[in-house]
Amino acid sequence: MKIQFDSLNEIISMDGHGAYVWLAVVVSLAILVALLVSPLRSHAQTLNQLRRQLERHAEPPAKQRDD
Protein backbone atom coordinates (compact mmCIF):
# COMPACT_ATOMS: atom_id res chain seq x y z
CA MET A 1 0.00 0.00 0.00
CA LYS A 2 1.50 3.29 -1.10
CA ILE A 3 0.86 6.50 0.79
CA GLN A 4 -0.33 9.19 -1.62
CA PHE A 5 0.87 12.19 0.36
CA ASP A 6 4.29 12.92 1.87
CA SER A 7 3.22 15.46 4.49
CA LEU A 8 0.24 16.75 6.42
CA ASN A 9 0.34 19.96 4.39
CA GLU A 10 -0.15 17.97 1.17
CA ILE A 11 -3.10 16.14 2.72
CA ILE A 12 -4.72 19.43 3.66
CA SER A 13 -4.07 21.18 0.32
CA MET A 14 -4.70 18.15 -1.93
CA ASP A 15 -3.05 19.79 -4.95
CA GLY A 16 -5.30 22.85 -4.70
CA HIS A 17 -8.55 20.92 -4.20
CA GLY A 18 -8.32 20.70 -0.41
CA ALA A 19 -10.73 23.56 0.28
CA TYR A 20 -13.48 21.88 -1.70
CA VAL A 21 -12.79 18.40 -0.36
CA TRP A 22 -12.58 19.43 3.31
CA LEU A 23 -15.65 21.66 2.98
CA ALA A 24 -17.57 18.68 1.57
CA VAL A 25 -16.33 16.49 4.43
CA VAL A 26 -17.34 19.05 7.07
CA VAL A 27 -20.78 19.63 5.53
CA SER A 28 -21.38 15.87 5.24
CA LEU A 29 -20.39 15.27 8.85
CA ALA A 30 -22.58 18.16 10.03
CA ILE A 31 -25.56 16.68 8.19
CA LEU A 32 -24.91 13.22 9.65
CA VAL A 33 -24.68 14.64 13.17
CA ALA A 34 -27.92 16.58 12.64
CA LEU A 35 -29.63 13.41 11.39
CA LEU A 36 -28.54 11.60 14.55
CA VAL A 37 -29.31 14.37 17.05
CA SER A 38 -32.68 15.50 15.68
CA PRO A 39 -34.60 12.27 16.36
CA LEU A 40 -33.03 11.95 19.81
CA ARG A 41 -34.13 15.46 20.75
CA SER A 42 -37.59 14.85 19.31
CA HIS A 43 -37.89 11.60 21.27
CA ALA A 44 -36.85 13.31 24.51
CA GLN A 45 -39.31 16.14 23.90
CA THR A 46 -42.14 13.67 23.26
CA LEU A 47 -41.32 11.76 26.45
CA ASN A 48 -41.35 15.02 28.44
CA GLN A 49 -44.73 15.99 26.98
CA LEU A 50 -46.18 12.58 27.85
CA ARG A 51 -44.76 12.79 31.37
CA ARG A 52 -46.36 16.21 31.89
CA GLN A 53 -49.70 14.94 30.57
CA LEU A 54 -49.59 11.92 32.87
CA GLU A 55 -48.73 14.11 35.85
CA ARG A 56 -51.57 16.47 35.01
CA HIS A 57 -54.14 13.66 34.70
CA ALA A 58 -52.86 11.74 37.72
CA GLU A 59 -53.48 14.60 40.14
CA PRO A 60 -56.61 14.08 42.23
CA PRO A 61 -59.38 16.57 41.52
CA ALA A 62 -59.66 19.49 43.90
CA LYS A 63 -62.26 19.00 46.59
CA GLN A 64 -65.25 21.27 46.41
CA ARG A 65 -66.52 22.79 49.60
CA ASP A 66 -70.25 22.74 50.23
CA ASP A 67 -71.13 26.10 51.79
mmCIF file as Biopython writes it, N, C-alpha, C and O atoms, coordinates in Angstrom:
data_model
#
loop_
_atom_site.group_PDB
_atom_site.id
_atom_site.type_symbol
_atom_site.label_atom_id
_atom_site.label_alt_id
_atom_site.label_comp_id
_atom_site.label_asym_id
_atom_site.label_entity_id
_atom_site.label_seq_id
_atom_site.pdbx_PDB_ins_code
_atom_site.Cartn_x
_atom_site.Cartn_y
_atom_site.Cartn_z
_atom_site.occupancy
_atom_site.B_iso_or_equiv
_atom_site.auth_seq_id
_atom_site.auth_asym_id
_atom_site.pdbx_PDB_model_num
ATOM 1   N N  . MET A ? 1  ? 0.841   -1.168 0.000  1.0 0.0 1  A 1 
ATOM 2   C CA . MET A ? 1  ? 0.000   0.000  0.000  1.0 0.0 1  A 1 
ATOM 3   C C  . MET A ? 1  ? 0.895   1.242  0.000  1.0 0.0 1  A 1 
ATOM 4   O O  . MET A ? 1  ? 1.761   1.400  0.861  1.0 0.0 1  A 1 
ATOM 5   N N  . LYS A ? 2  ? 0.674   2.101  -0.961 1.0 0.0 2  A 1 
ATOM 6   C CA . LYS A ? 2  ? 1.500   3.289  -1.104 1.0 0.0 2  A 1 
ATOM 7   C C  . LYS A ? 2  ? 0.763   4.506  -0.563 1.0 0.0 2  A 1 
ATOM 8   O O  . LYS A ? 2  ? -0.401  4.733  -0.890 1.0 0.0 2  A 1 
ATOM 9   N N  . ILE A ? 3  ? 1.442   5.280  0.259  1.0 0.0 3  A 1 
ATOM 10  C CA . ILE A ? 3  ? 0.860   6.505  0.787  1.0 0.0 3  A 1 
ATOM 11  C C  . ILE A ? 3  ? 0.906   7.565  -0.308 1.0 0.0 3  A 1 
ATOM 12  O O  . ILE A ? 3  ? 1.946   7.778  -0.931 1.0 0.0 3  A 1 
ATOM 13  N N  . GLN A ? 4  ? -0.219  8.225  -0.537 1.0 0.0 4  A 1 
ATOM 14  C CA . GLN A ? 4  ? -0.325  9.189  -1.624 1.0 0.0 4  A 1 
ATOM 15  C C  . GLN A ? 4  ? 0.289   10.547 -1.303 1.0 0.0 4  A 1 
ATOM 16  O O  . GLN A ? 4  ? 0.670   11.287 -2.210 1.0 0.0 4  A 1 
ATOM 17  N N  . PHE A ? 5  ? 0.385   10.876 -0.024 1.0 0.0 5  A 1 
ATOM 18  C CA . PHE A ? 5  ? 0.870   12.193 0.363  1.0 0.0 5  A 1 
ATOM 19  C C  . PHE A ? 5  ? 2.096   12.041 1.250  1.0 0.0 5  A 1 
ATOM 20  O O  . PHE A ? 5  ? 2.188   11.111 2.052  1.0 0.0 5  A 1 
ATOM 21  N N  . ASP A ? 6  ? 3.043   12.976 1.094  1.0 0.0 6  A 1 
ATOM 22  C CA . ASP A ? 6  ? 4.287   12.918 1.866  1.0 0.0 6  A 1 
ATOM 23  C C  . ASP A ? 6  ? 4.223   13.704 3.162  1.0 0.0 6  A 1 
ATOM 24  O O  . ASP A ? 6  ? 5.025   13.463 4.065  1.0 0.0 6  A 1 
ATOM 25  N N  . SER A ? 7  ? 3.281   14.645 3.278  1.0 0.0 7  A 1 
ATOM 26  C CA . SER A ? 7  ? 3.217   15.455 4.488  1.0 0.0 7  A 1 
ATOM 27  C C  . SER A ? 7  ? 1.762   15.820 4.799  1.0 0.0 7  A 1 
ATOM 28  O O  . SER A ? 7  ? 0.865   15.656 3.972  1.0 0.0 7  A 1 
ATOM 29  N N  . LEU A ? 8  ? 1.568   16.313 6.005  1.0 0.0 8  A 1 
ATOM 30  C CA . LEU A ? 8  ? 0.235   16.746 6.419  1.0 0.0 8  A 1 
ATOM 31  C C  . LEU A ? 8  ? -0.232  17.929 5.582  1.0 0.0 8  A 1 
ATOM 32  O O  . LEU A ? 8  ? -1.420  18.044 5.278  1.0 0.0 8  A 1 
ATOM 33  N N  . ASN A ? 9  ? 0.686   18.801 5.210  1.0 0.0 9  A 1 
ATOM 34  C CA . ASN A ? 9  ? 0.341   19.960 4.392  1.0 0.0 9  A 1 
ATOM 35  C C  . ASN A ? 9  ? -0.217  19.519 3.036  1.0 0.0 9  A 1 
ATOM 36  O O  . ASN A ? 9  ? -1.163  20.125 2.532  1.0 0.0 9  A 1 
ATOM 37  N N  . GLU A ? 10 ? 0.353   18.483 2.451  1.0 0.0 10 A 1 
ATOM 38  C CA . GLU A ? 10 ? -0.149  17.965 1.174  1.0 0.0 10 A 1 
ATOM 39  C C  . GLU A ? 10 ? -1.542  17.356 1.338  1.0 0.0 10 A 1 
ATOM 40  O O  . GLU A ? 10 ? -2.384  17.471 0.447  1.0 0.0 10 A 1 
ATOM 41  N N  . ILE A ? 11 ? -1.777  16.715 2.468  1.0 0.0 11 A 1 
ATOM 42  C CA . ILE A ? 11 ? -3.105  16.139 2.720  1.0 0.0 11 A 1 
ATOM 43  C C  . ILE A ? 11 ? -4.146  17.250 2.818  1.0 0.0 11 A 1 
ATOM 44  O O  . ILE A ? 11 ? -5.253  17.127 2.296  1.0 0.0 11 A 1 
ATOM 45  N N  . ILE A ? 12 ? -3.779  18.322 3.487  1.0 0.0 12 A 1 
ATOM 46  C CA . ILE A ? 12 ? -4.725  19.430 3.659  1.0 0.0 12 A 1 
ATOM 47  C C  . ILE A ? 12 ? -4.965  20.163 2.336  1.0 0.0 12 A 1 
ATOM 48  O O  . ILE A ? 12 ? -6.106  20.499 2.019  1.0 0.0 12 A 1 
ATOM 49  N N  . SER A ? 13 ? -3.910  20.412 1.565  1.0 0.0 13 A 1 
ATOM 50  C CA . SER A ? 13 ? -4.068  21.181 0.324  1.0 0.0 13 A 1 
ATOM 51  C C  . SER A ? 13 ? -4.595  20.343 -0.839 1.0 0.0 13 A 1 
ATOM 52  O O  . SER A ? 13 ? -5.301  20.869 -1.699 1.0 0.0 13 A 1 
ATOM 53  N N  . MET A ? 14 ? -4.271  19.068 -0.883 1.0 0.0 14 A 1 
ATOM 54  C CA . MET A ? 14 ? -4.704  18.146 -1.932 1.0 0.0 14 A 1 
ATOM 55  C C  . MET A ? 14 ? -4.575  18.745 -3.333 1.0 0.0 14 A 1 
ATOM 56  O O  . MET A ? 14 ? -5.534  18.782 -4.104 1.0 0.0 14 A 1 
ATOM 57  N N  . ASP A ? 15 ? -3.376  19.207 -3.638 1.0 0.0 15 A 1 
ATOM 58  C CA . ASP A ? 15 ? -3.051  19.791 -4.952 1.0 0.0 15 A 1 
ATOM 59  C C  . ASP A ? 15 ? -4.028  20.897 -5.355 1.0 0.0 15 A 1 
ATOM 60  O O  . ASP A ? 15 ? -4.413  20.997 -6.520 1.0 0.0 15 A 1 
ATOM 61  N N  . GLY A ? 16 ? -4.422  21.720 -4.394 1.0 0.0 16 A 1 
ATOM 62  C CA . GLY A ? 16 ? -5.299  22.849 -4.704 1.0 0.0 16 A 1 
ATOM 63  C C  . GLY A ? 16 ? -6.778  22.548 -4.556 1.0 0.0 16 A 1 
ATOM 64  O O  . GLY A ? 16 ? -7.601  23.459 -4.651 1.0 0.0 16 A 1 
ATOM 65  N N  . HIS A ? 17 ? -7.132  21.310 -4.330 1.0 0.0 17 A 1 
ATOM 66  C CA . HIS A ? 17 ? -8.547  20.924 -4.202 1.0 0.0 17 A 1 
ATOM 67  C C  . HIS A ? 17 ? -8.968  20.749 -2.747 1.0 0.0 17 A 1 
ATOM 68  O O  . HIS A ? 17 ? -10.125 20.428 -2.476 1.0 0.0 17 A 1 
ATOM 69  N N  . GLY A ? 18 ? -8.063  20.952 -1.826 1.0 0.0 18 A 1 
ATOM 70  C CA . GLY A ? 18 ? -8.319  20.698 -0.406 1.0 0.0 18 A 1 
ATOM 71  C C  . GLY A ? 18 ? -9.488  21.484 0.150  1.0 0.0 18 A 1 
ATOM 72  O O  . GLY A ? 18 ? -10.266 20.950 0.941  1.0 0.0 18 A 1 
ATOM 73  N N  . ALA A ? 19 ? -9.631  22.740 -0.243 1.0 0.0 19 A 1 
ATOM 74  C CA . ALA A ? 19 ? -10.725 23.564 0.283  1.0 0.0 19 A 1 
ATOM 75  C C  . ALA A ? 19 ? -12.075 22.942 -0.058 1.0 0.0 19 A 1 
ATOM 76  O O  . ALA A ? 19 ? -12.969 22.888 0.786  1.0 0.0 19 A 1 
ATOM 77  N N  . TYR A ? 20 ? -12.218 22.478 -1.279 1.0 0.0 20 A 1 
ATOM 78  C CA . TYR A ? 20 ? -13.485 21.876 -1.704 1.0 0.0 20 A 1 
ATOM 79  C C  . TYR A ? 20 ? -13.720 20.530 -1.020 1.0 0.0 20 A 1 
ATOM 80  O O  . TYR A ? 20 ? -14.823 20.231 -0.564 1.0 0.0 20 A 1 
ATOM 81  N N  . VAL A ? 21 ? -12.663 19.730 -0.960 1.0 0.0 21 A 1 
ATOM 82  C CA . VAL A ? 21 ? -12.786 18.397 -0.359 1.0 0.0 21 A 1 
ATOM 83  C C  . VAL A ? 21 ? -13.115 18.501 1.123  1.0 0.0 21 A 1 
ATOM 84  O O  . VAL A ? 21 ? -14.036 17.837 1.598  1.0 0.0 21 A 1 
ATOM 85  N N  . TRP A ? 22 ? -12.367 19.334 1.867  1.0 0.0 22 A 1 
ATOM 86  C CA . TRP A ? 22 ? -12.584 19.427 3.310  1.0 0.0 22 A 1 
ATOM 87  C C  . TRP A ? 22 ? -13.903 20.112 3.631  1.0 0.0 22 A 1 
ATOM 88  O O  . TRP A ? 22 ? -14.533 19.791 4.639  1.0 0.0 22 A 1 
ATOM 89  N N  . LEU A ? 23 ? -14.337 21.057 2.785  1.0 0.0 23 A 1 
ATOM 90  C CA . LEU A ? 23 ? -15.648 21.662 2.976  1.0 0.0 23 A 1 
ATOM 91  C C  . LEU A ? 23 ? -16.741 20.606 2.803  1.0 0.0 23 A 1 
ATOM 92  O O  . LEU A ? 23 ? -17.701 20.572 3.573  1.0 0.0 23 A 1 
ATOM 93  N N  . ALA A ? 24 ? -16.598 19.748 1.793  1.0 0.0 24 A 1 
ATOM 94  C CA . ALA A ? 24 ? -17.572 18.683 1.569  1.0 0.0 24 A 1 
ATOM 95  C C  . ALA A ? 24 ? -17.589 17.703 2.747  1.0 0.0 24 A 1 
ATOM 96  O O  . ALA A ? 24 ? -18.652 17.235 3.155  1.0 0.0 24 A 1 
ATOM 97  N N  . VAL A ? 25 ? -16.412 17.396 3.287  1.0 0.0 25 A 1 
ATOM 98  C CA . VAL A ? 25 ? -16.330 16.488 4.433  1.0 0.0 25 A 1 
ATOM 99  C C  . VAL A ? 25 ? -17.023 17.110 5.649  1.0 0.0 25 A 1 
ATOM 100 O O  . VAL A ? 25 ? -17.797 16.439 6.332  1.0 0.0 25 A 1 
ATOM 101 N N  . VAL A ? 26 ? -16.748 18.381 5.917  1.0 0.0 26 A 1 
ATOM 102 C CA . VAL A ? 26 ? -17.341 19.051 7.071  1.0 0.0 26 A 1 
ATOM 103 C C  . VAL A ? 26 ? -18.857 19.152 6.925  1.0 0.0 26 A 1 
ATOM 104 O O  . VAL A ? 26 ? -19.587 18.891 7.882  1.0 0.0 26 A 1 
ATOM 105 N N  . VAL A ? 27 ? -19.338 19.524 5.747  1.0 0.0 27 A 1 
ATOM 106 C CA . VAL A ? 27 ? -20.781 19.630 5.528  1.0 0.0 27 A 1 
ATOM 107 C C  . VAL A ? 27 ? -21.441 18.259 5.681  1.0 0.0 27 A 1 
ATOM 108 O O  . VAL A ? 27 ? -22.502 18.145 6.294  1.0 0.0 27 A 1 
ATOM 109 N N  . SER A ? 28 ? -20.819 17.229 5.130  1.0 0.0 28 A 1 
ATOM 110 C CA . SER A ? 28 ? -21.376 15.874 5.238  1.0 0.0 28 A 1 
ATOM 111 C C  . SER A ? 28 ? -21.444 15.413 6.692  1.0 0.0 28 A 1 
ATOM 112 O O  . SER A ? 28 ? -22.448 14.842 7.118  1.0 0.0 28 A 1 
ATOM 113 N N  . LEU A ? 29 ? -20.387 15.658 7.444  1.0 0.0 29 A 1 
ATOM 114 C CA . LEU A ? 29 ? -20.391 15.266 8.851  1.0 0.0 29 A 1 
ATOM 115 C C  . LEU A ? 29 ? -21.427 16.054 9.651  1.0 0.0 29 A 1 
ATOM 116 O O  . LEU A ? 29 ? -22.080 15.505 10.538 1.0 0.0 29 A 1 
ATOM 117 N N  . ALA A ? 30 ? -21.576 17.341 9.336  1.0 0.0 30 A 1 
ATOM 118 C CA . ALA A ? 30 ? -22.577 18.158 10.028 1.0 0.0 30 A 1 
ATOM 119 C C  . ALA A ? 30 ? -23.986 17.626 9.761  1.0 0.0 30 A 1 
ATOM 120 O O  . ALA A ? 30 ? -24.817 17.578 10.669 1.0 0.0 30 A 1 
ATOM 121 N N  . ILE A ? 31 ? -24.249 17.234 8.534  1.0 0.0 31 A 1 
ATOM 122 C CA . ILE A ? 31 ? -25.562 16.682 8.189  1.0 0.0 31 A 1 
ATOM 123 C C  . ILE A ? 31 ? -25.790 15.359 8.912  1.0 0.0 31 A 1 
ATOM 124 O O  . ILE A ? 31 ? -26.880 15.118 9.430  1.0 0.0 31 A 1 
ATOM 125 N N  . LEU A ? 32 ? -24.779 14.507 8.950  1.0 0.0 32 A 1 
ATOM 126 C CA . LEU A ? 32 ? -24.915 13.223 9.649  1.0 0.0 32 A 1 
ATOM 127 C C  . LEU A ? 32 ? -25.169 13.421 11.135 1.0 0.0 32 A 1 
ATOM 128 O O  . LEU A ? 32 ? -25.998 12.724 11.721 1.0 0.0 32 A 1 
ATOM 129 N N  . VAL A ? 33 ? -24.463 14.365 11.747 1.0 0.0 33 A 1 
ATOM 130 C CA . VAL A ? 33 ? -24.682 14.640 13.169 1.0 0.0 33 A 1 
ATOM 131 C C  . VAL A ? 33 ? -26.102 15.151 13.387 1.0 0.0 33 A 1 
ATOM 132 O O  . VAL A ? 33 ? -26.778 14.737 14.329 1.0 0.0 33 A 1 
ATOM 133 N N  . ALA A ? 34 ? -26.553 16.053 12.514 1.0 0.0 34 A 1 
ATOM 134 C CA . ALA A ? 34 ? -27.917 16.576 12.639 1.0 0.0 34 A 1 
ATOM 135 C C  . ALA A ? 34 ? -28.949 15.458 12.488 1.0 0.0 34 A 1 
ATOM 136 O O  . ALA A ? 34 ? -29.960 15.447 13.190 1.0 0.0 34 A 1 
ATOM 137 N N  . LEU A ? 35 ? -28.700 14.524 11.580 1.0 0.0 35 A 1 
ATOM 138 C CA . LEU A ? 35 ? -29.627 13.405 11.385 1.0 0.0 35 A 1 
ATOM 139 C C  . LEU A ? 35 ? -29.640 12.466 12.588 1.0 0.0 35 A 1 
ATOM 140 O O  . LEU A ? 35 ? -30.638 11.784 12.824 1.0 0.0 35 A 1 
ATOM 141 N N  . LEU A ? 36 ? -28.568 12.420 13.338 1.0 0.0 36 A 1 
ATOM 142 C CA . LEU A ? 36 ? -28.536 11.602 14.549 1.0 0.0 36 A 1 
ATOM 143 C C  . LEU A ? 36 ? -29.153 12.328 15.744 1.0 0.0 36 A 1 
ATOM 144 O O  . LEU A ? 36 ? -29.871 11.717 16.535 1.0 0.0 36 A 1 
ATOM 145 N N  . VAL A ? 37 ? -28.881 13.612 15.877 1.0 0.0 37 A 1 
ATOM 146 C CA . VAL A ? 37 ? -29.311 14.372 17.046 1.0 0.0 37 A 1 
ATOM 147 C C  . VAL A ? 37 ? -30.792 14.727 16.984 1.0 0.0 37 A 1 
ATOM 148 O O  . VAL A ? 37 ? -31.474 14.702 18.008 1.0 0.0 37 A 1 
ATOM 149 N N  . SER A ? 38 ? -31.292 15.053 15.817 1.0 0.0 38 A 1 
ATOM 150 C CA . SER A ? 38 ? -32.678 15.502 15.682 1.0 0.0 38 A 1 
ATOM 151 C C  . SER A ? 38 ? -33.699 14.486 16.200 1.0 0.0 38 A 1 
ATOM 152 O O  . SER A ? 38 ? -34.572 14.872 16.977 1.0 0.0 38 A 1 
ATOM 153 N N  . PRO A ? 39 ? -33.635 13.224 15.817 1.0 0.0 39 A 1 
ATOM 154 C CA . PRO A ? 39 ? -34.599 12.265 16.357 1.0 0.0 39 A 1 
ATOM 155 C C  . PRO A ? 39 ? -34.455 12.052 17.859 1.0 0.0 39 A 1 
ATOM 156 O O  . PRO A ? 39 ? -35.448 11.832 18.552 1.0 0.0 39 A 1 
ATOM 157 N N  . LEU A ? 40 ? -33.232 12.116 18.367 1.0 0.0 40 A 1 
ATOM 158 C CA . LEU A ? 40 ? -33.026 11.950 19.809 1.0 0.0 40 A 1 
ATOM 159 C C  . LEU A ? 40 ? -33.675 13.086 20.581 1.0 0.0 40 A 1 
ATOM 160 O O  . LEU A ? 40 ? -34.319 12.861 21.606 1.0 0.0 40 A 1 
ATOM 161 N N  . ARG A ? 41 ? -33.506 14.303 20.090 1.0 0.0 41 A 1 
ATOM 162 C CA . ARG A ? 41 ? -34.131 15.457 20.753 1.0 0.0 41 A 1 
ATOM 163 C C  . ARG A ? 41 ? -35.647 15.376 20.657 1.0 0.0 41 A 1 
ATOM 164 O O  . ARG A ? 41 ? -36.349 15.673 21.623 1.0 0.0 41 A 1 
ATOM 165 N N  . SER A ? 42 ? -36.151 14.977 19.499 1.0 0.0 42 A 1 
ATOM 166 C CA . SER A ? 42 ? -37.591 14.850 19.314 1.0 0.0 42 A 1 
ATOM 167 C C  . SER A ? 42 ? -38.160 13.788 20.252 1.0 0.0 42 A 1 
ATOM 168 O O  . SER A ? 42 ? -39.226 13.978 20.838 1.0 0.0 42 A 1 
ATOM 169 N N  . HIS A ? 43 ? -37.453 12.682 20.392 1.0 0.0 43 A 1 
ATOM 170 C CA . HIS A ? 43 ? -37.891 11.603 21.273 1.0 0.0 43 A 1 
ATOM 171 C C  . HIS A ? 43 ? -37.935 12.090 22.728 1.0 0.0 43 A 1 
ATOM 172 O O  . HIS A ? 43 ? -38.898 11.828 23.449 1.0 0.0 43 A 1 
ATOM 173 N N  . ALA A ? 44 ? -36.889 12.798 23.145 1.0 0.0 44 A 1 
ATOM 174 C CA . ALA A ? 44 ? -36.848 13.311 24.513 1.0 0.0 44 A 1 
ATOM 175 C C  . ALA A ? 44 ? -37.974 14.320 24.746 1.0 0.0 44 A 1 
ATOM 176 O O  . ALA A ? 44 ? -38.589 14.330 25.812 1.0 0.0 44 A 1 
ATOM 177 N N  . GLN A ? 45 ? -38.240 15.155 23.766 1.0 0.0 45 A 1 
ATOM 178 C CA . GLN A ? 45 ? -39.313 16.143 23.895 1.0 0.0 45 A 1 
ATOM 179 C C  . GLN A ? 45 ? -40.673 15.445 24.001 1.0 0.0 45 A 1 
ATOM 180 O O  . GLN A ? 45 ? -41.515 15.848 24.803 1.0 0.0 45 A 1 
ATOM 181 N N  . THR A ? 46 ? -40.884 14.420 23.210 1.0 0.0 46 A 1 
ATOM 182 C CA . THR A ? 46 ? -42.142 13.670 23.265 1.0 0.0 46 A 1 
ATOM 183 C C  . THR A ? 46 ? -42.306 12.993 24.617 1.0 0.0 46 A 1 
ATOM 184 O O  . THR A ? 46 ? -43.396 13.013 25.189 1.0 0.0 46 A 1 
ATOM 185 N N  . LEU A ? 47 ? -41.244 12.397 25.133 1.0 0.0 47 A 1 
ATOM 186 C CA . LEU A ? 47 ? -41.322 11.762 26.449 1.0 0.0 47 A 1 
ATOM 187 C C  . LEU A ? 47 ? -41.648 12.787 27.534 1.0 0.0 47 A 1 
ATOM 188 O O  . LEU A ? 47 ? -42.439 12.502 28.434 1.0 0.0 47 A 1 
ATOM 189 N N  . ASN A ? 48 ? -41.053 13.969 27.459 1.0 0.0 48 A 1 
ATOM 190 C CA . ASN A ? 48 ? -41.349 15.018 28.437 1.0 0.0 48 A 1 
ATOM 191 C C  . ASN A ? 48 ? -42.804 15.470 28.352 1.0 0.0 48 A 1 
ATOM 192 O O  . ASN A ? 48 ? -43.442 15.699 29.379 1.0 0.0 48 A 1 
ATOM 193 N N  . GLN A ? 49 ? -43.329 15.599 27.141 1.0 0.0 49 A 1 
ATOM 194 C CA . GLN A ? 49 ? -44.728 15.986 26.976 1.0 0.0 49 A 1 
ATOM 195 C C  . GLN A ? 49 ? -45.655 14.924 27.562 1.0 0.0 49 A 1 
ATOM 196 O O  . GLN A ? 49 ? -46.630 15.253 28.237 1.0 0.0 49 A 1 
ATOM 197 N N  . LEU A ? 50 ? -45.356 13.665 27.307 1.0 0.0 50 A 1 
ATOM 198 C CA . LEU A ? 50 ? -46.176 12.580 27.851 1.0 0.0 50 A 1 
ATOM 199 C C  . LEU A ? 50 ? -46.103 12.545 29.375 1.0 0.0 50 A 1 
ATOM 200 O O  . LEU A ? 50 ? -47.112 12.321 30.044 1.0 0.0 50 A 1 
ATOM 201 N N  . ARG A ? 51 ? -44.911 12.765 29.921 1.0 0.0 51 A 1 
ATOM 202 C CA . ARG A ? 51 ? -44.758 12.789 31.372 1.0 0.0 51 A 1 
ATOM 203 C C  . ARG A ? 51 ? -45.595 13.911 31.986 1.0 0.0 51 A 1 
ATOM 204 O O  . ARG A ? 51 ? -46.258 13.708 33.003 1.0 0.0 51 A 1 
ATOM 205 N N  . ARG A ? 52 ? -45.563 15.093 31.370 1.0 0.0 52 A 1 
ATOM 206 C CA . ARG A ? 52 ? -46.359 16.212 31.890 1.0 0.0 52 A 1 
ATOM 207 C C  . ARG A ? 52 ? -47.854 15.914 31.801 1.0 0.0 52 A 1 
ATOM 208 O O  . ARG A ? 52 ? -48.608 16.250 32.714 1.0 0.0 52 A 1 
ATOM 209 N N  . GLN A ? 53 ? -48.288 15.286 30.707 1.0 0.0 53 A 1 
ATOM 210 C CA . GLN A ? 53 ? -49.705 14.935 30.574 1.0 0.0 53 A 1 
ATOM 211 C C  . GLN A ? 53 ? -50.119 13.917 31.621 1.0 0.0 53 A 1 
ATOM 212 O O  . GLN A ? 53 ? -51.194 14.028 32.209 1.0 0.0 53 A 1 
ATOM 213 N N  . LEU A ? 54 ? -49.271 12.926 31.856 1.0 0.0 54 A 1 
ATOM 214 C CA . LEU A ? 54 ? -49.594 11.918 32.869 1.0 0.0 54 A 1 
ATOM 215 C C  . LEU A ? 54 ? -49.647 12.536 34.259 1.0 0.0 54 A 1 
ATOM 216 O O  . LEU A ? 54 ? -50.523 12.200 35.056 1.0 0.0 54 A 1 
ATOM 217 N N  . GLU A ? 55 ? -48.720 13.434 34.553 1.0 0.0 55 A 1 
ATOM 218 C CA . GLU A ? 55 ? -48.731 14.106 35.853 1.0 0.0 55 A 1 
ATOM 219 C C  . GLU A ? 55 ? -49.987 14.954 36.013 1.0 0.0 55 A 1 
ATOM 220 O O  . GLU A ? 55 ? -50.573 15.004 37.094 1.0 0.0 55 A 1 
ATOM 221 N N  . ARG A ? 56 ? -50.396 15.613 34.951 1.0 0.0 56 A 1 
ATOM 222 C CA . ARG A ? 56 ? -51.571 16.471 35.008 1.0 0.0 56 A 1 
ATOM 223 C C  . ARG A ? 56 ? -52.842 15.644 35.228 1.0 0.0 56 A 1 
ATOM 224 O O  . ARG A ? 56 ? -53.721 16.054 35.986 1.0 0.0 56 A 1 
ATOM 225 N N  . HIS A ? 57 ? -52.943 14.498 34.577 1.0 0.0 57 A 1 
ATOM 226 C CA . HIS A ? 57 ? -54.136 13.657 34.696 1.0 0.0 57 A 1 
ATOM 227 C C  . HIS A ? 57 ? -54.116 12.786 35.951 1.0 0.0 57 A 1 
ATOM 228 O O  . HIS A ? 57 ? -55.162 12.297 36.378 1.0 0.0 57 A 1 
ATOM 229 N N  . ALA A ? 58 ? -52.959 12.591 36.536 1.0 0.0 58 A 1 
ATOM 230 C CA . ALA A ? 58 ? -52.860 11.738 37.722 1.0 0.0 58 A 1 
ATOM 231 C C  . ALA A ? 58 ? -53.180 12.501 39.005 1.0 0.0 58 A 1 
ATOM 232 O O  . ALA A ? 58 ? -53.416 11.888 40.046 1.0 0.0 58 A 1 
ATOM 233 N N  . GLU A ? 59 ? -53.189 13.819 38.939 1.0 0.0 59 A 1 
ATOM 234 C CA . GLU A ? 59 ? -53.482 14.603 40.138 1.0 0.0 59 A 1 
ATOM 235 C C  . GLU A ? 59 ? -54.946 14.410 40.526 1.0 0.0 59 A 1 
ATOM 236 O O  . GLU A ? 59 ? -55.822 14.424 39.661 1.0 0.0 59 A 1 
ATOM 237 N N  . PRO A ? 60 ? -55.216 14.230 41.810 1.0 0.0 60 A 1 
ATOM 238 C CA . PRO A ? 60 ? -56.613 14.081 42.233 1.0 0.0 60 A 1 
ATOM 239 C C  . PRO A ? 60 ? -57.353 15.409 42.039 1.0 0.0 60 A 1 
ATOM 240 O O  . PRO A ? 60 ? -56.766 16.482 42.181 1.0 0.0 60 A 1 
ATOM 241 N N  . PRO A ? 61 ? -58.630 15.327 41.719 1.0 0.0 61 A 1 
ATOM 242 C CA . PRO A ? 61 ? -59.384 16.568 41.520 1.0 0.0 61 A 1 
ATOM 243 C C  . PRO A ? 61 ? -59.491 17.341 42.833 1.0 0.0 61 A 1 
ATOM 244 O O  . PRO A ? 61 ? -59.523 16.760 43.918 1.0 0.0 61 A 1 
ATOM 245 N N  . ALA A ? 62 ? -59.546 18.647 42.707 1.0 0.0 62 A 1 
ATOM 246 C CA . ALA A ? 62 ? -59.659 19.493 43.899 1.0 0.0 62 A 1 
ATOM 247 C C  . ALA A ? 62 ? -61.019 19.285 44.547 1.0 0.0 62 A 1 
ATOM 248 O O  . ALA A ? 62 ? -62.041 19.192 43.867 1.0 0.0 62 A 1 
ATOM 249 N N  . LYS A ? 63 ? -61.013 19.214 45.863 1.0 0.0 63 A 1 
ATOM 250 C CA . LYS A ? 63 ? -62.263 18.996 46.593 1.0 0.0 63 A 1 
ATOM 251 C C  . LYS A ? 63 ? -63.087 20.280 46.583 1.0 0.0 63 A 1 
ATOM 252 O O  . LYS A ? 63 ? -62.559 21.378 46.761 1.0 0.0 63 A 1 
ATOM 253 N N  . GLN A ? 64 ? -64.363 20.122 46.376 1.0 0.0 64 A 1 
ATOM 254 C CA . GLN A ? 64 ? -65.248 21.265 46.414 1.0 0.0 64 A 1 
ATOM 255 C C  . GLN A ? 64 ? -65.878 21.378 47.798 1.0 0.0 64 A 1 
ATOM 256 O O  . GLN A ? 64 ? -66.299 20.383 48.387 1.0 0.0 64 A 1 
ATOM 257 N N  . ARG A ? 65 ? -65.933 22.573 48.291 1.0 0.0 65 A 1 
ATOM 258 C CA . ARG A ? 65 ? -66.520 22.793 49.602 1.0 0.0 65 A 1 
ATOM 259 C C  . ARG A ? 65 ? -68.015 23.105 49.433 1.0 0.0 65 A 1 
ATOM 260 O O  . ARG A ? 65 ? -68.401 23.909 48.584 1.0 0.0 65 A 1 
ATOM 261 N N  . ASP A ? 66 ? -68.823 22.470 50.238 1.0 0.0 66 A 1 
ATOM 262 C CA . ASP A ? 66 ? -70.251 22.740 50.234 1.0 0.0 66 A 1 
ATOM 263 C C  . ASP A ? 66 ? -70.559 23.800 51.284 1.0 0.0 66 A 1 
ATOM 264 O O  . ASP A ? 66 ? -70.549 23.512 52.481 1.0 0.0 66 A 1 
ATOM 265 N N  . ASP A ? 67 ? -70.826 24.997 50.848 1.0 0.0 67 A 1 
ATOM 266 C CA . ASP A ? 67 ? -71.131 26.095 51.789 1.0 0.0 67 A 1 
ATOM 267 C C  . ASP A ? 67 ? -72.600 26.305 51.912 1.0 0.0 67 A 1 
ATOM 268 O O  . ASP A ? 67 ? -73.038 27.183 52.655 1.0 0.0 67 A 1 
#
